[in-house]
Every structure is written in C-alpha cells, then in structure tokens.
Amino acid sequence: MRIVQAITNLDPKLGGTARAAIDLATAMAAQGHKVDVLTSRESELPVGWGQGVDANPRNIMDAGPDALLLSSALGREGVEAIRQADVVHLHAMWEPFNIRVAALCRSLDVPYISTPHGMLDDWCMAQKTWKKRTHLAARGTLMLERAAYVHCTARAELAQSKKWFPNGRGTVIANLMDLAPFEVLPGPALAHARFPKLFETKVRLLFLGRVTPKKGLDVLIRALALLRAEQIDASILVVGNPDARYGAELEQCALAAGVTQHVHFLGHIDGALKVSIIEACDLLVIPSSQENFGFVFYEALVCRTPIVTTNLVDTHEELYESGAATIVDRNPKSVADGVRRGLVEHAPNAACRAWARDWVFRICNPKAVAMQFERMYESARMMRDSALTGL
C-alpha cells in the first residue's frame, strides 16, 4: 500500500504524538509499504529515522501557511503524495493542517484515518473548551465523522472521545512502540557513573517525560514531603525540561515542601543513558491528569521498573494487568500511599518485574500491532473501493 502519515511537527521532543507517527511510519516501511510523511514545518528527525528498512519513509514538507484551507496550500509534492495514497493517517486534532489534509482527501476520494491522541479526552476538552468546541462545530466533527476510522489507543479513550463524533466509526489499537532499544538492557551502571550523587538516597523515584502541569510533578513533590516525613529516604529524578514559568513554580513547590535538595532536574536525556536511569530507579511515578497511551509507562515496565500512576490515565486498566502498576487518585496522599505499596509489593519482587517486562513484549509486540494497523488501512481502502463501485 501507499501510506501517508500526516502530522504538523515530527520533533520527538514534543512527546508521544510525534513518536507515534515516527514509529508507525518506520514500521510500515519495514513491512514493505511505500510511506510518505507530510509535515507542516521543519522538524528535527530522530537519529536512525527509517534505518534498516528497504523503503525508507520520506518526509515531505508542507509548503503552505497553516491558516489556509486550500489544497494548493499543501504544495505540489504533498498534494501528489495524497492523490497517489491508498490511505492517509492524520495525527492530532487542533491544527488547521489536519483540517486541510482531510478536506483534500475527501475531494480526491482518498480514505483517511484520524488519531486524536487523547485530545478528545474529558480532561483535555475541559481546557480552552470554547475554542475546541468552536473548532469541532466548524470543521472538526466533520473531519472525524468522514474518517474511515477514528483511531484511539485505549478503551477508555474511545469511551470519552465518541461523544464528539457520534456518527463516526471508532476503533482501538495500541500505539505501535519500537521495543528494539529495550531488547538488551544496558544496566544501571551508566546512570550511576554519570550521576553518582543522585543515588545516595535509598529510594529513587523517576519522573520522565514532558514536564507540564498536566503530568503532576508538583503532586509528586508534595507526596515526597509526606514520604520523607515518615523517614522514607527518597528523592525524585526528573528527566525532562519544564518551561521557565512552570520550572519556577516547581522550585517554589519544592521549597515550600522542604524537599529542594531531594528533587534533581537532569534535563532531556535519551538513548542508552535514559534506559539506564529507568533501570536504576525504584519506581516510575507520573501523577498525570490525562494520558491517552503514555509510552513512558511501557518503557519503565520493559526495563523491569514498576510504575505508579493515576486512574485518569486512559490505559490504567491495561497497565494494571501488567502486575507491576499501582493505580492511585491524583493527590499527594494517594500518590504517597501508592509509592509505599509499590516499594513493598513490586520493587523487591524480581518475578513480578520480570513478568511485567514479558507482558510489554507480548502486548506491544511491534509486528502484531503493525498487522492491526495494516488491517485497518486495508479495511479503509476496501470501504473506499466499494463506495466507488456502488457495491
């Protein structure tokens, strides 16, 4: 098949949406499909983009301004890629880019898939509600209901999202995840050598990912104060960069909680060192307000590091099935209680952690998940062909 992955920005530093598109494009190319990736701005592509596949994904720059809704604004190369595609896969929700690509697909009778990436979850829709409702009323709901499928990554996400496209067709497939970097783990020695002073406390809690208010690092900092008040010698290792404003808020939060010297900001870290840090920590703790998939949870589990997260994460039921996840309410006391349980029930249990690693390889097996996407794409193409022939 000829497949176009369409996403505004491919920079993996922006989080899971970019990563999902990158991994999916690479996997589909590895399966022998012709894959183009259409973006609307320059992106810093990850090292190894398309490496080791016979037909590398090709990144096409959208030549037009985001504000225009004309097919010509996509540029000649982008329009031609869509015209020749068997299916187009749109990622995210609120950019005019997505509306423009979907409209062009409809005009050319090219089926498309829309993946909101959790942006229609209840928590997300409660933020800047009037803007999002206006977007949906104007063109967004039409885009979703005319899609061959609206793809969600968890049952809970589809349940929350469906109200915004009541006449559309939803389906659930887990995000495709590249597990190759986790097949052979580097061990914690790299992390110990790079950050020796960070491992002087007995308990290391890892916060990894985009450092935004939604992710709840402030909640974890307050939970840390409760833990240390109970003589639990714990610290937080933060892998990721907050913006200046939120960073200042976090510093004030740590100061008020009396744990400043036990909260360590390590900045953005990737590659083997990131994996080593995950292995070196006792628990990954992300008290998020919302998460539709959360690659970081599966990364931790495949590194044999148990997790603590909230019941507001769309995949919390699935994660609980791993046997190494503690699910809590989103408040400092509940998070502190969850950390204590994780330290007793999961962290010391080698068999539990090994089972969780095997569970990730089973549930997120890249070939099995890729086949589910292939079946969805093929179904979209067949629906289009049936409509064109009047069958």
N, C-alpha and C positions, 0 to 999 in steps of 0.2 A: 504494500500500500504506500501511497504518498501521503505523508502526515505533516501538518504544520502545527507546531506548538507556538502559541501567541501569548506573549507576556510583556508588560511595559518595560520591566527592567530585570536583567539577569544577574545583577550583582549578588553573590551568595551572602554577603554581609547583611543583606536586608532581611534574611530569615528564611523560614521554611517554604514560602511560596516560590521563591527563586530556585531553591534547592530542588523542590518537587519537579519543576519544569526541566531543570538541567538533568536530573537523574532519569526522568521519563524519556526525554529526547535521546539520551545516550543509550538507554536500554532498547528503545525501539529501533535505533540504528543498528545495534548489535544483533537484533533479530532479523536483520536483512531488509528493513523498510527504508524508504527514502524519506529522510526527515529534514525539514527546514524549521528554523526558529526565527520568528518575527518579533522584533522588539521595537520600542519607540524611542529609545535613547541609548547612547553609548553605555556599555556595561563592561565591568572587569570580569572576564570569564575565569572560572577556576582552573588551576593547573590540572592538566590531564583531560581537558574537555574533549570528549569523543575518543580518547586514547584507546587503542587496541580493538577498534571496530573497523569492519571493512568499508562501511559507508559513513563517514563522519557527519554528525549533524552540522548543518550550515547555518550560520547566524546572519539573518537579513535585517538591515537597519530600516526602520520605518522613516521615510524621508519627509513626512508631513508633520505639521503642527498638531498637537493634541486637540486643539479646540475645534478643528474641522471634522465634519461628519461625512465628507465626500470620499468616495472610493479612490479618486485620483490623489487624495492626500497621502495614501499609503505608499506612493512611489511605484514605478513601473515593475520593479523586481518583486515587490511584495504582492501586488495585485496578481501578477502572473503565477506566483507560488500558490496563492489561494485558488486561482482558476484551475490549476492542474491537480489540486489536492483531492484525495478521496475523503478526507476528514480534517477539520481544523479543531484544535483543542485550545480553548480560551482559559486563561488563568486569572483569578481575582475578579473584582466586581466594579469598582467605582471609577475607573479611568475611562474617559471618552474613547480612548484607544480600543477598548473592548467592544463598546457600542458600535464603533465604526467597522471593526473587523466582522462582527456578527451581521451587520446590515449588508456588507459586501457578500458574505457567504450566502445570505438569503437571496440576494439578487442574482447570484451565479449558480443557485441550486447546489451549493456545497454544504453537506451536513456539518454541524459543529457541536462540540461538547463544551459545556460551561462548568468550570470548577470554582466555586466561590471561596474555597479555602477558609471556611469558618466565618466569613464576613457577614453572613446572614444569621449567625447565632444570636440568641436573645441579648446577651451582654453587648455584643458589637452593635446591634441595632438600637440599643439604648444610648449609644454615644452619637452625638450630632444627628439625632433622629430625624429632624425635619429635612435636612439635606439628603439623607439616604431615602426617605420616603418620597421626596420630590424626584430623585433620580429614578427610583423604581416606577413611579407613576408615569414619568415622561417616556422612558425607553427601557429601563432595566427589567421590569417584569416581562415585557415583550421579548427581550433578548433571552430570558430564561425559559419562557414557555414555548418559544420557537426552537429551542435547542433540541437536538436528538435526545440528549440526556443531560441532566444536571447532576454532576458527579460530586458526591460527598465522601468523606474519608472515614466516617463513623456513623453508627445508627443514630446516636444522639444528635449529631449534626443535621442529618436529614430530617429528623422529627422537628427540630427547631426551624429549619430553613423552608420547609414545604409550604408554610403559610404565605410565603412571598411569591410562590409560583404555583398556585393551586391547580392550574390546568396543565402543568408541565409533567415531565417524566423524570423522577429521581432514581438514582442508583447509588450503591455503596461499594467502594473498592478502597482498600487501604492505600496510602501513599506508597509509591514504589521507592524503596530505600536501597542505596548501594551499600551492601554489607562487606564488600571486599576489604576495606581498611580495618575491619574487625575480625577477620578470619584468623590472623596471627596477632595476638595482643603483645605490645612492647613491654608490658610490665610497669610497675610504679617507679622503677629506678630513675627513669628520665625526669620525672616530676621531682623526686627527692633531690636529685643533683642540681636541678635548675632553681628550686625554691626551698632550700633546706630549712630555713627558719619557720616556714609555714607549717611544718609537720612536727612542731614541738608540743602542740596540744594533742590530747589523746583521741579526740573526736573531730573529724573534718567533714563539714557539710558543704557540698558543692552547689553553687548556683551558676548555671551555664546557659547562655543564650543572650537574646536582646534584653538589655536592662531598661525596661519601661515600666511605668506604674502598673500596667496590666499583669505583669509577671509576679508582682508581690514581694520583691526583695525587702521592702520596708516591713512587711508582715514577718518575714523570716528573721530580720534583725531584732524585732521585738520578741519573737519566740526564743532567739538566742539568749536574750537577757533573762528570760524565765528559766531556761536550762542551766545557765551559769549560776543563777541564784540557788539552784538545787545541787550545786557543787559538781555539775557535769562539765568537764574541761573541754569545751567545744569552741570551734572557730568556723567562720564562713570563708570559703574561697570563691570569689566572684570572677568568672571568666566571661568577659563582655564589657562593653563601654557604655555607661549612661551618658546622656547629653548633659551639658553644663548645669542646666536648671535642676534636673532630677538628681544629678550627682550631688549637688549642694544639699538637696532635701535629704538624701540618704546619709550624708555626713552628719547633718543635724540630728537625724533619727538615731544614728549610732551613738552620738554624743549624749543625747538625752537618755538613751537606754544604758549608758555606761559600758558599752562594748566596743568602742572605737578601735582599740588595739587588737581586737579579735575578728575584725572584718577586713579582708585583704582583697583589693581590687587588682587583678592581674592583667586586665586589658583583653584584647582579642587574641586568642590562641587557636591554632588549627593544627592539623596533621597529627603525627605520632605523639607530640607533646600533649595535645589535647586528650588523646586517648589515654595516655599515661596518667594524666591528672585525674581523669574519671576513675581509673583503677585504684589510684592512691587514696581516694576519698571513701568514707564510710557510707555516706548516703548522698544521693542527689535530691535536693529539696527545691521544688518550684511551686509556690503557693499562688498559682495563676488564677485570674478571674475568668479566663476563657482560653481555650486552646482546641483547635479542631483535630489535630493529629499529634503534633509535638515530637519531632524526630529525636529530640534530646532524651526523652524517656526511654526509647528503644535503644539508643546509643548506650545509655547507662546500663540497662539490663543486659545487653550483649557483652558489656565489659564486666559483668558479674557484680555490678554495684546496685544495691536496692534503691528504691525511689520512694519519696513522699510527695504527694500532690493532692489537689483538691477534687471534690466531686463536681466542680464546674468545668473540668476538662472533658471534652466530648468522648474521649477514649477511656475514661476512668474505669468503666466496666470491663473493657477488654484488658486494660493494664492489670487490673486486679487478678485476672485469670493467669497472669504470669507467675503468681505465687511469691513475688518479691516486691509488691507495691502496697503501700499503706495509703489509704484514701481518707482525707480529712475535710472538715469545714475550713473556710478561709478566714481564720482569725488566729492571733498569736497563740492562745492557749491550746486550741485544737492542733495547730502545727507542732507546737512543743510536745504535746501528747503523742502525736504521730511519729516524731523523731525518736522519742523514748521507745515506742513499740518497735519501730524499725531497727533500733540498736539491739533490742533484745531478741526479736523474732527472726529477723532477716540477716542483718550484717554478720553475725557469728556463724550462720548456718551455711556451710560450704555447699551442701547438697541442694539447698533452696536456691542459692545464687547460680549454681551450675544448671539447674533445671530452667531458670529464667533465661539464661543465655541460649539454651537449646530451643526454648519457646519462641524467642525472637527469630531465630533462623528458620523455624517452621512457619510461623505466622507471616513473616515478612520476606519469605523466600523470593528473591528478585525474579526468577524465571516464572514462578507460579503467579505472582502479581502481574508481571508483564503479560502473561497469557490472558488474564482477566481484562486488561486494557485492550489487548488485541481483539477479544471477543466483543467488547463494547464498540470499538471502532468499526469492526466488520458489521455489527448489527446496525449501526448508524448508516453505513454505506448501503446496506440492503434495503433499509426503510426508504432511503432516497431513491434507489433504483425502482422499487415497487411503486412509489408515487409517480415517477416519471413515466412508467409504462402503464399506469392506471390499474395495476393489479391490487 
